[in-house]
Structure formats: structure tokens, C-alpha cells
Amino acid sequence: MMLSDRTRLLSPPGTSKMRVIANELKAAGVDVVNFAAGELDIDTSPTVKSAAKAAIDAGHNIYTPTLGLPGLRKLVAELVSRQCGTPYQDTEAGVTAGAKQALFNAALVLVNPGDEVIIPQPYWVTFPSQVELAGGRPVFIDTRRSGYRLLAADVERAVTAKTKAIVINTPNNPTGTIYDADELRRVADLALQHDFWIIFDECYASLVRSGHEHSNIVALRPEVKDRVVVVNSFSKSQALTGWRVGYVAAPAPVVKAMENLQGHTTSNPNSVAQYAVMAALREGMAPFVDAANRLLDDRLQHALHIVHEMAGIKAAPAEGAFYLFLDIQSKLGKSFRGQQVKDVDALCELALAHANVAVVSGAAFGDPTGIRVSYAIKSEDVTKGLLRLQRFFAEIE
Ligand SMILES: Cc1ncc(COP(=O)(O)O)c(C=O)c1O
């Protein structure tokens, strides 16, 4: 079969592999604790649900404008204006089928073949693939040495004449770390100085652990606004990953180019979901998000009690989103019940087979020394699963 060369750039996201296996085992009756999900385990809000039902009853079945219903686009522009602390017009905002489409639009409208795009590592699995599909070359910065934090000095070292953009994701998936405001300010200065784009993925901006704060890069350095593509989503914060509603904010010509692109790919995001999100935005999303954060704070506390007891395992600063990222390097090359733990993938497979725990291998995120554990699952499962992992790790020697 003659497929395009482009297909060679594509492999299934490493994040879904474990989730699929864990769900299959669960369906077969195995008591698996599934830490591999990338979404909240709670139901979306009654507002979202009833507005969706009303939209269906009202017969909102037809295409909407490509970048969203005018009313929603306006609300998104207002939301972004508040988040960025500087005004955004409707023409500088657009609605997409999840953050993923916003990011893909950004890659295709900004990156030329041969351009370099800086990506801090560990990274969310889709960033490099999207850059490569656009013909660009990902240039990775290893954040492990700096405790998983982005350092402007490392960005500066990675900048070349070919640098077109940097992708910044904070709060970060997979690490849960929130990048430091001063460092972000310095990265903004570098973007101005060297004339590159900042693709700022803040999908988890509202999911921040107690005592921590997320900073939007435009709010920190308004001068950089014309160099920033802000990407966000209702997927995580409103527990509606399957509904596919995200958004983008960027200079008007960039948004226009995205509209042209999206018009030839998917057209508008799902219309019913747009009406639902519009109702939630009008009502205010804070109560739902606050409740989710309280739940996640509580689960994280329970989780950290156990993680701190795991000998030889270090956790990345868990400050946002709902992920714990564990450094398991000390276990690699050792053996578990006579089997060698040759790499992180082998460790994850052994954990699933012998401890009935599904975690995502850091290899999926460009980090062969870590695993991602989502604590957005039932509290009792967080405890049960982490105790299993603790016993599993103790047997690797
Ligand atoms: C960092 C990051 N960006 C983007 C996305 C995609 O989000 P959406 O479901 O809104 O497309 C995810 C989903 O896991 C993510 O973790």
C-alpha cells in the first residue's frame, strides 16, 4: 500500500496505550487501578448538560461559523482578555475542536519546513508530532536538571537563526509543574529579542493546587502579545474532554489564517457543545472548577503521603493539573522477581502485570526516566494503587 511519507511521522499517542489495556483488563473483571487517564473522573456541570439538551431541542443542527458562534467567540475574547490582562478583540480569538486542534492550527499556520520549534522535555506527547507534520524540527530542552522547571537560560542556548517558535505548557502535562513567572518573563523577552512565536498551552490553567499560582505569559509581559498564540480548552476544567471545545487567541492575521485552515479541515467545532459551553461561560465556571480543585487537592495530599514513603523515587513538583510525575531512574537496570527492568516501558508492563496498576511511561513524553500517574481517579483508588506501586517498587532490587 502506498501511503504518504507523512504517515511515517505518525504513531499512536503513547498515552493511550496503557489506558486502552487497563480498560480492557477492567472489562475482563481484573481489579486494575488505572492511573493512565488524562481527564477528570467527575461528571460535567448540570449547566453544560441542560444547555446541550436545550440546544438539541431547539434544533441547532447546522454549521456554525468556522471559528465558533459569534456569541461564544465574543465570550472567549472576553475570557482571554481577563486571563491575559489586556484586551483581545473577537477577531483575535477563535473556537476549536479542543486545544489539540488549536495547537495543530498553530503549527500549520506558523511553521515552515526546516523551521525549528523549541519544546521543553518532558513534553505533552502531541507537540513534536504536530511540529513534524508541519515540516518543522523539534528542538528539545531537558528540564529534568532544573527540577522539571523551564529555565530561560536553557531556552536561550537552544535559540538559533532557524528558531520559529517555542511551545510552553504550564501547568505541565506530564509533570504537573507550574513554570516560574520570572523565567516566563525572560522567555518572553527572548521571543521579542530573537523574533520567535510563543505557543502558550495553558489547558490546565484553572486546575492549580492550593498554594500555587499559574501565570499567563501575556499577563506577565503584555509587550509580547503579538508574538503569542494562547491555547486553552474546556476539556479539562469543565470535565468535557469528549465534547471537543477549545480555543485560541492570537494576533488577528494568525487567527484568520487558522480560520481558513480550519474551514478546509473540520469546519466548526460541534455546535451543540458550543451552545453548552456558552451557557457555562455566561453562568461562570468558577464554582465547578473550585470544587474540582478541592477534590484534587485532597487526593494529592493522600497521594504524596504514600509517594514520600517510596524508597528511591522522587516526584516532580506537583503544583497543577492532576498529574504526579515520578522519577524511577533508580529502578532501571535492576530486577523484579528475576526479570530485568530494562527500561521504563518494561517497568510499566511489569507494574500492570504484577501490581495491577496502569501508569504512563515517560518515554511517551520524551523522558525515559519517569512515569506519569494521574490522581484524577477515585480517592480510594489513588490510595490503593499507590500502595500497590510502593510494594512493587520495593521488590525491584
Ligand atoms: C497539555 C495539553 N494540551 C492539549 C491537550 C488537548 O486537549 P483537548 O482535549 O482540549 O484537545 C491536552 C490533553 O491531554 C494536554 O494535556
The ligand as an ORCA input file, in Angstrom:
! r2SCAN-3c Opt
* xyz 0 1
  C      -1.035     19.902     27.526
  C      -2.215     19.526     26.728
  N      -2.543     20.265     25.663
  C      -3.612     19.963     24.911
  C      -4.405     18.887     25.203
  C      -5.579     18.592     24.332
  O      -6.748     18.992     24.929
  P      -8.157     18.902     24.193
  O      -8.840     17.680     24.732
  O      -8.865     20.153     24.569
  O      -7.902     18.799     22.745
  C      -4.092     18.070     26.294
  C      -4.881     16.862     26.574
  O      -4.443     15.953     27.243
  C      -2.973     18.408     27.084
  O      -2.631     17.682     28.150
*
